[in-house]
Amino acid sequence: MEALKVWSSRPLRHLFHLASSPSLPTSKSHLSSSFIRCCSSSSSTTAAVPKQGGRGRRPPANSTATSTSDRDAIRAIRLKKVEELRSKGFEPYAYKWDRTHSANQLQDLYKHLENGEESNGEDDQVSISGRIVARRAFGKLAFLTLRDDSGTIQLCCEKERLVNDQFEQLKSLVDIGDILGARGSIKRTEKGELSVCVNSFLILTKSLLPLPDKFHGLTDVDKRYRQRYVDMIANPEVANVFRKRAKIVSVIRQTVENVGFIEVDTPVLQGAAGGAEARPFITHHNSLGRDLYLRIATELHLKRMLVGGFEKVYEIGRIFRNEGISTRHNPEFTTIEIYEAYSDYESMMNMAEEIVTQCALAVNGKLIVDYQGVEINLGRPWKRETMHNLVKEATGIDINEFGNDLNALKEATFSKLNLGPNSQERHLIEACSSAGRVLNEIFEMVVEPTLVQPTFVLDYPVEVSPLAKPHRRHAGLTERFELFICGRELGNAFSELTDPLDQRSRLEEQVQQHNQKKEAASSKDSVTKGDDDVSYEVTLDEDFLTALEYGMPPASGMGLGIDRLVMLLTNSASIRDVIAFPVLKIQQ
């Protein structure tokens, strides 16, 4: 108790003091004042702002946020409270607060307390801090719900513990949304709620804007993404998604480093955007007088590390692609890319299984996960099947039967898939320049959406795999797999192409095909600048090709989408739900 006495005997600047009282009032006369819902404003604020929908009525069900006029009125009232606090010698924006426990630590430490029991010994004087998310006032008694990073705990404030008008100051100057520090003893109320019986407290930060109403929360999807900080306050489960995301990233690092991989950093700004087929973001470096690209993959620089002598490297990094936005695509996203010398793509299948299962166990404690109402079984081993066999099984089309007769293959595809002359899918097939591209298109149209349970799709055509090693047994194919779960790609891996001449030839072919598309687009009367825009330049990364000529060991590599993995393990429908601050349109 002595330490607390010293603290509370200091000058009253910044502080409200609450005097000790032996018991809580229980008479009905104390239950007559006001009830304030999370996350509305305080009683004094609501009295000054007209209620929506008539006296005593709740806001309409479709009212998801306080109106602008109400918000401005509440802000004006709270600004006056800031002035009043300062006029009384209190600073509403404190510098620090020394706390002894988090909310969850107190819940665990005092779980033995029986209803009505109080611990008020010298060792039971605690100091906590957090945001006030709910409050109730009953005459001479007030209850505040305080939330910190770990959870919530109740603050019990009695008028008998206060000096002079301090209890009235508590009711009139503290609003929902304020960040408070409080000290006191611990009691479990008669109703079983663990509470801090407050002896003194400090307003650490005065909130000027009201939080969303408890009953409707922050439900406007665009506003949730645009003001994620409010989203996390109003919807605590949102913050839990990002805690799980952090855990997943940590487990990924631990898993790969346990088998000897070293984390390295590669450039975000690159002279040539390579390692994938994607439209890059372009910027200009004034001092160097040259255009640079935000990376569309980390692949080519990580392979340079293999050339330099590293045998197991990885990077968890942000990738940037100037393309469409959807529930599974964001212009900036996070991947892990892993490269291992002296191995082939079989080893990367094992690595993918290990990473995903370890993450699932770490955040959910099991390998059966529910994703949007569908049960996903992550138990190993996962299904492994070739693209060719999956297409044949789903459509009856056997690519090998057509040999070099591309037209016959296309006609058979139109017939089997019932593609009419004006269908978009037919146009995609017609544009294919080889049997391998037809195979890939059929797979993406028909098979990919059906791959709900974890499936490794093996042996992609060489035309769509410019960085993969040719298959050692099947001409025209590569040693490449993609991992699909819930009908979407989660990972992509190869036995890496190490022949510098073959690599140059394939990349040159890629550049040539891009330039042909660019020329065809420019010859049209008008070019739509959309997701199909090919007006950007594609160039060879000559330095990467030079590195290969010094010699890269046999190797396998894999890229795994961390955002999509987090979506799966947190049951999140959109990639924006797992990116704290996604890219959005400018608000009008």
LOKOLLO-922763 format. One record per residue (C-alpha): residue number from 1; x, y, z. Coordinates in steps of 0.1 Angstrom, whole numbers, plus 5000, padded with zeros to 4 digits. Example, Ala and Ser with C-alpha at 12.3 -4.5 7.8 and 13.67 -1.06 7.14 Angstrom:
BEGIN
 resi east north   up
    1 5123  4955 5078
    2 5137  4989 5071
***
This chain:
BEGIN
 resi east north   up
    1 5000  5000 5000
    2 5029  5024 5007
    3 5038  5027 4970
    4 5003  5036 4961
    5 5001  5062 4989
    6 5032  5079 4976
    7 5017  5078 4940
    8 4984  5093 4951
    9 4999  5120 4973
   10 5015  5137 4944
   11 5000  5170 4930
   12 4967  5164 4913
   13 4978  5176 4879
   14 4967  5149 4853
   15 4949  5128 4879
   16 4914  5120 4892
   17 4914  5104 4926
   18 4889  5079 4940
   19 4889  5074 4978
   20 4886  5038 4992
   21 4852  5024 5003
   22 4847  4991 5020
   23 4818  4979 4999
   24 4796  4984 4968
   25 4762  5000 4972
   26 4734  4975 4963
   27 4702  4993 4970
   28 4678  4999 4941
   29 4681  5036 4946
   30 4715  5035 4931
   31 4703  5019 4898
   32 4683  5049 4885
   33 4707  5070 4865
   34 4718  5061 4830
   35 4729  5032 4808
   36 4753  5040 4780
   37 4759  5014 4752
   38 4792  5006 4736
   39 4803  5024 4715
   40 4781  5055 4717
   41 4792  5087 4735
   42 4788  5096 4772
   43 4756  5107 4788
   44 4764  5143 4785
   45 4772  5139 4749
   46 4741  5120 4740
   47 4720  5146 4757
   48 4734  5173 4734
   49 4728  5154 4702
   50 4694  5146 4688
   51 4687  5109 4686
   52 4679  5093 4653
   53 4645  5078 4646
   54 4625  5096 4673
   55 4627  5098 4711
   56 4639  5066 4728
   57 4643  5047 4695
   58 4674  5029 4682
   59 4689  5041 4650
   60 4675  5024 4619
   61 4690  4989 4612
   62 4708  5002 4581
   63 4724  5031 4600
   64 4760  5018 4602
   65 4777  5050 4614
   66 4771  5083 4631
   67 4760  5109 4607
   68 4785  5137 4598
   69 4764  5163 4616
   70 4761  5142 4647
   71 4798  5134 4646
   72 4807  5171 4643
   73 4784  5180 4672
   74 4800  5152 4694
   75 4835  5164 4684
   76 4826  5200 4694
   77 4814  5188 4728
   78 4845  5167 4734
   79 4868  5196 4724
   80 4851  5216 4752
   81 4859  5188 4776
   82 4895  5190 4765
   83 4895  5227 4774
   84 4877  5221 4807
   85 4903  5194 4816
   86 4931  5218 4810
   87 4914  5246 4828
   88 4913  5223 4859
   89 4950  5215 4856
   90 4946  5181 4839
   91 4965  5172 4807
   92 4942  5151 4785
   93 4971  5137 4764
   94 4996  5121 4788
   95 5032  5111 4782
   96 5033  5077 4797
   97 5016  5052 4821
   98 5032  5026 4842
   99 5011  4995 4843
  100 5015  4963 4863
  101 4992  4939 4844
  102 4972  4934 4812
  103 4935  4926 4813
  104 4940  4890 4805
  105 4968  4886 4831
  106 4944  4899 4858
  107 4916  4875 4845
  108 4940  4846 4848
  109 4957  4857 4881
  110 4924  4862 4899
  111 4903  4834 4884
  112 4901  4818 4919
  113 4881  4847 4933
  114 4845  4838 4943
  115 4816  4861 4936
  116 4816  4890 4960
  117 4852  4883 4971
  118 4878  4912 4971
  119 4916  4911 4972
  120 4928  4944 4985
  121 4962  4935 5001
  122 4994  4954 4993
  123 5002  4929 4965
  124 4967  4932 4950
  125 4971  4969 4941
  126 4972  4969 4903
  127 4977  4994 4875
  128 4961  4989 4840
  129 4954  5009 4809
  130 4934  5007 4778
  131 4904  5021 4759
  132 4870  5025 4774
  133 4845  5007 4751
  134 4814  5007 4773
  135 4801  5024 4805
  136 4771  5023 4828
  137 4762  5048 4855
  138 4738  5040 4884
  139 4736  5069 4907
  140 4766  5066 4930
  141 4782  5037 4911
  142 4797  5036 4876
  143 4811  5006 4856
  144 4835  5011 4827
  145 4847  4983 4804
  146 4884  4988 4796
  147 4899  4970 4766
  148 4937  4966 4760
  149 4957  4945 4736
  150 4949  4913 4755
  151 4912  4916 4763
  152 4888  4934 4785
  153 4882  4940 4823
  154 4857  4960 4842
  155 4864  4991 4862
  156 4842  4996 4892
  157 4840  5033 4903
  158 4822  5043 4936
  159 4812  5078 4946
  160 4822  5070 4982
  161 4858  5065 4970
  162 4859  5100 4955
  163 4868  5133 4971
  164 4844  5162 4966
  165 4830  5162 4930
  166 4854  5138 4914
  167 4827  5112 4907
  168 4807  5139 4888
  169 4838  5147 4869
  170 4842  5110 4860
  171 4806  5109 4846
  172 4808  5142 4827
  173 4844  5142 4814
  174 4851  5105 4805
  175 4836  5093 4772
  176 4835  5059 4755
  177 4867  5059 4733
  178 4889  5076 4758
  179 4921  5058 4768
  180 4925  5056 4805
  181 4950  5044 4831
  182 4936  5031 4864
  183 4949  5018 4897
  184 4930  4999 4924
  185 4923  4966 4941
  186 4906  4935 4926
  187 4871  4922 4933
  188 4847  4898 4916
  189 4812  4913 4917
  190 4782  4894 4929
  191 4773  4888 4893
  192 4807  4872 4887
  193 4825  4900 4868
  194 4861  4905 4877
  195 4867  4942 4884
  196 4893  4967 4893
  197 4879  4988 4922
  198 4894  5020 4911
  199 4913  5042 4936
  200 4926  5067 4910
  201 4928  5071 4873
  202 4942  5093 4846
  203 4928  5102 4812
  204 4957  5092 4790
  205 4941  5102 4756
  206 4909  5121 4752
  207 4890  5107 4722
  208 4873  5134 4700
  209 4853  5112 4676
  210 4825  5088 4686
  211 4830  5051 4680
  212 4804  5031 4660
  213 4772  5020 4677
  214 4775  4987 4695
  215 4744  4972 4679
  216 4754  4980 4643
  217 4791  4983 4646
  218 4812  4994 4616
  219 4795  4975 4588
  220 4802  4996 4558
  221 4828  4975 4540
  222 4846  5003 4523
  223 4848  5023 4555
  224 4861  4993 4574
  225 4890  4990 4550
  226 4896  5027 4547
  227 4895  5033 4585
  228 4910  5000 4597
  229 4919  5015 4631
  230 4882  5021 4638
  231 4873  4986 4624
  232 4896  4970 4649
  233 4882  4990 4678
  234 4846  4983 4668
  235 4851  4946 4658
  236 4877  4930 4680
  237 4877  4898 4659
  238 4893  4919 4631
  239 4924  4925 4652
  240 4925  4888 4659
  241 4929  4881 4622
  242 4960  4902 4622
  243 4974  4886 4653
  244 4969  4852 4635
  245 4986  4867 4604
  246 5016  4876 4625
  247 5017  4841 4640
  248 5015  4825 4606
  249 5045  4846 4593
  250 5065  4837 4624
  251 5057  4800 4620
  252 5067  4801 4583
  253 5101  4816 4592
  254 5106  4790 4620
  255 5096  4761 4597
  256 5120  4769 4569
  257 5149  4780 4592
  258 5146  4748 4611
  259 5158  4730 4580
  260 5186  4753 4572
  261 5172  4781 4551
  262 5186  4817 4554
  263 5165  4848 4550
  264 5179  4874 4526
  265 5167  4907 4512
  266 5165  4915 4475
  267 5157  4949 4458
  268 5122  4962 4456
  269 5132  4987 4430
  270 5146  4969 4399
  271 5159  4978 4365
  272 5139  4950 4349
  273 5107  4935 4363
  274 5111  4897 4360
  275 5103  4864 4375
  276 5066  4864 4365
  277 5042  4876 4338
  278 5026  4908 4352
  279 5022  4945 4345
  280 5046  4964 4368
  281 5044  4997 4386
  282 5069  5021 4371
  283 5087  5049 4388
  284 5115  5073 4380
  285 5147  5079 4399
  286 5157  5115 4395
  287 5194  5112 4406
  288 5201  5082 4384
  289 5180  5096 4356
  290 5163  5062 4349
  291 5130  5044 4352
  292 5127  5017 4378
  293 5101  4990 4384
  294 5086  4978 4416
  295 5093  4941 4417
  296 5067  4916 4405
  297 5086  4887 4421
  298 5117  4881 4442
  299 5127  4851 4421
  300 5155  4863 4399
  301 5176  4879 4426
  302 5172  4849 4449
  303 5185  4827 4421
  304 5215  4851 4419
  305 5221  4841 4456
  306 5223  4804 4445
  307 5249  4814 4419
  308 5268  4832 4446
  309 5271  4801 4467
  310 5241  4801 4490
  311 5223  4767 4490
  312 5191  4774 4509
  313 5177  4809 4508
  314 5142  4825 4512
  315 5126  4859 4514
  316 5093  4870 4528
  317 5085  4902 4509
  318 5060  4925 4494
  319 5052  4921 4457
  320 5036  4947 4435
  321 5015  4941 4403
  322 4997  4968 4385
  323 4967  4947 4377
  324 4931  4940 4387
  325 4916  4940 4422
  326 4893  4912 4434
  327 4885  4892 4465
  328 4918  4873 4459
  329 4940  4900 4442
  330 4955  4931 4457
  331 4981  4954 4439
  332 5005  4947 4467
  333 5007  4914 4485
  334 5031  4892 4504
  335 5048  4860 4494
  336 5076  4837 4506
  337 5099  4825 4479
  338 5122  4796 4488
  339 5152  4782 4468
  340 5171  4750 4475
  341 5202  4739 4457
  342 5206  4702 4446
  343 5169  4694 4449
  344 5139  4692 4425
  345 5102  4701 4427
  346 5094  4670 4447
  347 5111  4685 4477
  348 5091  4717 4474
  349 5058  4697 4476
  350 5070  4683 4509
  351 5080  4719 4520
  352 5046  4733 4510
  353 5028  4706 4531
  354 5050  4712 4561
  355 5046  4750 4560
  356 5008  4750 4557
  357 5002  4722 4582
  358 5025  4738 4608
  359 5007  4772 4604
  360 4973  4755 4607
  361 4983  4738 4639
  362 4998  4770 4653
  363 4967  4792 4648
  364 4938  4767 4649
  365 4953  4737 4667
  366 4940  4712 4641
  367 4942  4703 4604
  368 4905  4703 4597
  369 4895  4739 4589
  370 4863  4755 4579
  371 4865  4779 4550
  372 4833  4797 4541
  373 4812  4767 4551
  374 4834  4741 4534
  375 4854  4717 4554
  376 4891  4715 4543
  377 4912  4686 4554
  378 4949  4696 4555
  379 4960  4662 4567
  380 4990  4648 4547
  381 4997  4636 4522
  382 4979  4658 4497
  383 4966  4647 4463
  384 4992  4649 4434
  385 4980  4647 4398
  386 4991  4659 4364
  387 4973  4687 4346
  388 4969  4664 4316
  389 4951  4637 4337
  390 4929  4662 4355
  391 4917  4678 4322
  392 4911  4644 4307
  393 4891  4632 4337
  394 4870  4664 4338
  395 4863  4669 4301
  396 4872  4637 4283
  397 4898  4656 4262
  398 4931  4639 4258
  399 4955  4664 4244
  400 4980  4637 4233
  401 4954  4623 4208
  402 4956  4654 4186
  403 4994  4655 4180
  404 5002  4686 4161
  405 4967  4692 4148
  406 4959  4724 4168
  407 4927  4732 4148
  408 4913  4697 4156
  409 4921  4701 4192
  410 4903  4735 4193
  411 4872  4721 4176
  412 4870  4692 4200
  413 4873  4716 4229
  414 4845  4738 4215
  415 4823  4707 4212
  416 4832  4690 4245
  417 4828  4723 4265
  418 4797  4734 4245
  419 4813  4768 4237
  420 4791  4789 4215
  421 4805  4813 4188
  422 4801  4844 4210
  423 4813  4830 4244
  424 4843  4846 4260
  425 4858  4811 4268
  426 4857  4802 4230
  427 4876  4834 4222
  428 4903  4825 4247
  429 4907  4790 4232
  430 4908  4805 4197
  431 4936  4828 4207
  432 4958  4799 4219
  433 4989  4795 4198
  434 4998  4759 4209
  435 4983  4727 4223
  436 5000  4735 4256
  437 4982  4768 4259
  438 4949  4751 4251
  439 4955  4726 4278
  440 4962  4754 4303
  441 4931  4773 4293
  442 4909  4743 4297
  443 4924  4736 4331
  444 4918  4771 4343
  445 4882  4771 4329
  446 4870  4737 4340
  447 4893  4721 4366
  448 4907  4748 4387
  449 4874  4758 4405
  450 4868  4722 4415
  451 4901  4718 4434
  452 4887  4724 4469
  453 4908  4700 4489
  454 4946  4705 4488
  455 4959  4693 4454
  456 4993  4696 4437
  457 4988  4700 4399
  458 5019  4687 4382
  459 5037  4691 4349
  460 5026  4723 4332
  461 5032  4730 4295
  462 5065  4746 4287
  463 5047  4776 4269
  464 5033  4788 4302
  465 5064  4780 4324
  466 5094  4800 4311
  467 5115  4796 4342
  468 5109  4758 4348
  469 5132  4730 4338
  470 5120  4707 4309
  471 5104  4675 4322
  472 5129  4647 4322
  473 5104  4622 4308
  474 5077  4641 4289
  475 5085  4664 4260
  476 5067  4697 4259
  477 5061  4697 4296
  478 5080  4711 4326
  479 5087  4700 4361
  480 5064  4725 4377
  481 5035  4723 4401
  482 5009  4746 4415
  483 4992  4741 4448
  484 4954  4746 4449
  485 4931  4748 4479
  486 4895  4761 4478
  487 4897  4765 4440
  488 4925  4790 4441
  489 4963  4789 4436
  490 4982  4790 4469
  491 5017  4781 4456
  492 5038  4777 4425
  493 5071  4758 4422
  494 5096  4744 4397
  495 5126  4723 4392
  496 5145  4755 4382
  497 5158  4760 4347
  498 5196  4763 4349
  499 5206  4761 4312
  500 5215  4798 4304
  501 5209  4793 4266
  502 5175  4777 4270
  503 5166  4804 4296
  504 5175  4832 4272
  505 5156  4816 4244
  506 5124  4813 4265
  507 5126  4848 4279
  508 5132  4862 4244
  509 5101  4843 4232
  510 5082  4858 4261
  511 5092  4893 4251
  512 5083  4886 4215
  513 5048  4874 4224
  514 5043  4905 4246
  515 5054  4928 4218
  516 5030  4911 4194
  517 5001  4916 4217
  518 5012  4952 4223
  519 5014  4959 4185
  520 4980  4943 4180
  521 4964  4964 4207
  522 4979  4996 4194
  523 4965  4989 4159
  524 4930  4990 4172
  525 4910  5022 4169
  526 4909  5025 4206
  527 4929  5008 4234
  528 4911  5002 4266
  529 4934  5008 4296
  530 4921  4980 4318
  531 4933  4946 4330
  532 4942  4936 4295
  533 4964  4966 4289
  534 4998  4955 4274
  535 5012  4989 4266
  536 5040  4985 4291
  537 5075  4974 4281
  538 5089  4940 4288
  539 5127  4936 4287
  540 5153  4909 4293
  541 5171  4909 4326
  542 5205  4906 4311
  543 5223  4906 4344
  544 5203  4875 4355
  545 5212  4857 4322
  546 5248  4866 4328
  547 5246  4851 4363
  548 5233  4819 4349
  549 5263  4817 4326
  550 5285  4816 4357
  551 5266  4785 4367
  552 5237  4779 4390
  553 5235  4744 4407
  554 5205  4722 4402
  555 5177  4736 4424
  556 5141  4738 4432
  557 5121  4769 4441
  558 5087  4778 4453
  559 5065  4809 4458
  560 5037  4807 4484
  561 5011  4834 4488
  562 5009  4844 4525
  563 4978  4865 4521
  564 4958  4836 4506
  565 4972  4813 4533
  566 4960  4837 4560
  567 4926  4839 4542
  568 4923  4801 4544
  569 4933  4798 4581
  570 4912  4827 4593
  571 4881  4819 4572
  572 4884  4853 4555
  573 4864  4857 4523
  574 4884  4886 4508
  575 4921  4893 4506
  576 4913  4928 4519
  577 4902  4912 4552
  578 4938  4900 4558
  579 4957  4931 4546
  580 4955  4958 4573
  581 4955  4987 4549
  582 4945  4975 4514
  583 4948  4998 4483
  584 4914  5015 4476
  585 4899  5039 4452
  586 4902  5076 4461
  587 4872  5085 4482
  588 4848  5109 4465
***
